[in-house]
Amino acid sequence: MKLRILLAEEHAVVREALCCMIDLRQNMQIVGHAGSGKAALELAQELRPDVVVTGVAMRNMNGIEATRLIKEKLPD
């Protein structure tokens, strides 16, 4: 069973590099990626990933606030 990961990072180049590195792992799968905290929150609720990896400084909602809300709405 693969670990399902949602990746949230404002900078597209960094996001794509992280996606490529994670995709090389046989036991991990990127199920979605977002460029803002708000988009990360919406995708987390829709996709229900096992792990959410966020950048800290993002537009619309920073990674810290997005993580707090994701944990609140998806406690498991």
C-alpha positions in Angstrom: 0.0 0.0 0.0 1.4 3.4 -1.0 1.5 6.4 1.3 -0.8 9.0 -0.3 0.7 12.5 -0.1 -0.8 15.9 -0.8 2.0 18.5 -1.5 1.4 22.2 -0.9 4.1 24.7 -2.0 3.7 28.2 -3.5 6.7 28.0 -5.8 5.9 25.8 -8.8 9.6 24.9 -9.4 10.0 23.6 -5.8 6.7 21.8 -5.9 7.6 20.0 -9.1 11.0 19.0 -7.8 9.5 17.6 -4.6 6.9 15.7 -6.7 9.6 14.2 -8.8 11.6 13.1 -5.8 8.6 11.6 -4.0 7.5 9.8 -7.2 10.8 8.0 -7.3 9.8 6.2 -4.1 7.9 3.0 -4.7 5.9 3.3 -1.5 4.8 6.9 -1.9 2.4 8.5 -4.3 1.5 12.2 -4.9 -2.3 12.3 -5.0 -2.5 16.1 -5.4 -0.6 19.3 -5.2 -1.6 22.9 -4.4 0.0 26.3 -4.7 -1.7 27.9 -1.8 -2.9 27.1 1.7 -6.5 27.5 0.8 -6.1 25.1 -2.2 -4.4 22.6 0.1 -7.3 22.7 2.6 -9.8 22.1 -0.2 -7.8 19.3 -1.7 -7.2 17.6 1.6 -10.9 17.5 2.3 -11.5 16.1 -1.2 -8.7 13.6 -1.5 -8.2 12.5 2.1 -4.4 11.9 1.8 -2.4 10.1 4.4 0.1 12.9 4.7 0.1 16.6 3.8 3.4 18.3 3.2 3.2 22.1 3.2 5.4 25.1 2.7 5.2 27.7 5.4 4.9 30.9 3.4 2.0 30.6 0.9 -0.5 33.1 -0.5 -4.2 33.1 0.6 -3.4 31.1 3.7 0.0 30.2 5.1 1.1 26.6 5.6 0.8 26.8 9.4 -2.8 28.0 9.3 -3.7 25.5 6.5 -2.2 22.6 8.6 -4.2 23.7 11.7 -7.4 23.7 9.7 -6.7 20.4 8.0 -6.0 18.8 11.4 -9.2 20.3 12.7 -11.4 19.1 9.8 -9.6 15.8 9.3 -8.3 14.6 12.7 -7.5 11.1 11.5 
